[in-house]
Amino acid sequence: MSAAEQLPDILEQDQLIRLTGYTRAADIERVLREQGIEPFYGRGGRLFVLREQFLAARGIIKTALLDEEPLL
């Protein structure tokens, strides 16, 4: 199993702190947006992102939605 497959489907703020090195939500959000990742806010205002977003932004995987042709 690859490292990408070992990540949970949702990366929560605690995991994002470890991955980005930042502890403040505003800093984490800024870094994610700079990398093309749209963060979400959950209960209590805690940040999270989808694993596929995170991996796709780093070029590790392509998501099915990115590969599909637009509907006309």
BELWO-V935137 format. One record per helix or strand. SS is the DSSP state (H for helix, E for strand). FROM is the first residue (numbers start at 1). TO is the last residue. Records with the same first field share a line. If there is no record, write none. Layout:
# BELWO-V935137
SS->FROM-TO + FROM-TO
This chain:
# BELWO-V935137
H->3-6 + 13-20 + 25-34 + 43-45 + 51-57 + 64-67
E->10-12 + 40-41 + 47-50
